[in-house]
C-alpha cells in the first residue's frame, strides 16, 4: 500500500463511505496486525509508546472505530477552512487505503498512517503548521505551545465525541473564529471578482470632481464603506467613508485620500486574505495552555500600541514606538512575564548599540555623547582622556557605558521589566514628538510608551489603593527605585496585520518588517490553498 499517489479531491460524503469499507481488525487476528503496527511505528517513539501502552489495540481500524475515522476524515477534508495545508494530512490517500486495505499487515500499516495524519493535523491546528524560529530565527523568538503527542492520542482515543474533541483543538479565542469568518468572506469575494478596478490616482482630497473621484466612490461602495451613490464629487459622504476606512487600517482619520491611504485602498482582497491566513497561523502560536493571562500586556507591533487586558477586555491602552525597520533594530516577537518597574532608571548601553552607534562616534571624537559615563569594573567613572577608543571594539571594550537617571535619560523616568535574553522592555522616553506620527518605528528594539506614568498607575492599582501619589513621589525623588509587581504580568509582543477590534470590525495594518510576506510564502510552500494556486 502506498500513500504517495497524486491527490484526488473527494467529497466528504464519498470519503466517509469509503472509510467504512476496511475489514475491521478482530481479536483473533491481532498477531500480524500488532507486528505490522510495531514495524510501521518504529521510527516514531511517541506513536510506538502509545501502541505499546494500549496493547497494540487499533483505534482507527477496529470494530468500534467508525466514529473516530469518520470524524478525522471529515476534519482533514475541511482543514482548508482553518488555512492549514490539507494535503499534508493525505486525506484522499487515506480514504483510498480504507477502501482497498486487506490483510493484517496492510491494515496495520493503515492504522499507523492514520495516526500520523491525526497527529500532524492535531498539532498544526492546535499550535501552528510552521516553526517560526526556523523561518525567521533572528526575529521571532516564540516558543510554540506544542502538546505531548502521546497525550493527544490517548485523549482522542478516549473521547466520547471524536468530532467535538477535534474541534476543541483549535484556538477558542473570538479572534480565531472571526478571522475564519473573514477568510471565508474574502474567498467568496475573490471568486466574484473582488472590489473592481483600482483607483487610478496617487492622491485625492475633498472638493475634487471627475473620473478619479468616481472610481474612488465606486471602490468605497464595493468595500462596504459607502452606500450606493451617483455623486461625482468628493463630498461629505465620501469624506466620511474614507475616514472610516482609515480608522480600520491604522491611518490618521482625516478623510483625505493621500498617498498612504490610496495605497491601502488599492490593495485587493487577495492581499487581505494573505494577512488573514498568516493571522490564523499566529493565533495558533498564541494558543497557550491556560490562556494568555487573566491580566496581560498585549503589544501589537504593527499597530504601534501597548494595551493592558483584564479578563479579555482592554482596560488601558497607549501609543507605542517600536523598533526601526533595519534588520538589527527590529523588535522581536516573544512572550514573557513583567516582574517589576524601575523608577528613575539609568541606561546601560547594550553592546549591540555600543558597537553600532557609539564606539564609532567616540573613535572620531572621544567626547561624543558626553552625557554617557564610562564605568570601569569597580564602578568608577573613567575620564575619556584616559581611554584610546581606537583600540577597542564592542567585543573587547573593557568598560560599561551608562547614562545616569534624569530627564534626558533615553529611558525617561520609568522602565517596565520582563527580564529576557533580548534586552527588550517597555519604557518612557524624552522624545515625545514621535508619538504624533502615524508610523512609529524609531527605536532600537525596545517599546517606548506615550503614557508611561498612567501605564504604571494601572499596573500598580492591583497592589495599592492609590498608586498615583506613591509613584509620582518616587519620580520626584530622583532616586533610582525598583518597584516589584506582587503579581507578575504576562507580556506578549505580537505582530498581527489582520485582527478585529473590540466590537468585531476587521482591522488591517501594514507589514512594516515584511514578516507576514515571508510567513505567507512559507505557508504556501507547505501547501496552504490560496485562490488561483493549487494546494
Secondary structure, 3 states (H helix, E strand, C coil): CCCCCCCCCCCHHHHHHHHCCCCCECHHHHHHHHHHHHHHCCCCHHHHHHHHHCCCCCCCCECCCHHHHHHHHHHHHCHHHHCCCHHHHCHHHHHHHHHHCCCHHHHHHHHHHHHHHHHHHHHHHHHCCCCHHHHCCCCECCCCCCCCHHHHHHHHHHCCCHHHHHHHCCCCCHHHHHHHHHHHHHHHHHHCCCCCCCCCCCCECCCCECHHHHHHHHHHHHCCCCCCCCCCECCHHHHHHHHHHHHHCCCCCCCCECHHHHHHHCCCHHHHHHHHHHHHHHHHHCCCCCCCCCEEEEEEHHHCEEEEEECCEEEEEEEEEEECCCHHHCCCEEEEEEEEEEECCCEECCHHHHHHHHHHHHHHCCCCCCCCEEECCCCCECCHHHCCHHHCCCCCCCCEEEECCCCCCCCCCEEEECCCCCCCCEECCCCHHHHHCCCCEEECCCEEECCHHHHHHHHHCCCCCCHHHHHHHHHHHCCCEEEEEEEEEEEEEECCCEEECCCCCEEECCCCCCHHHHHHHHHHHHCCCECCECC
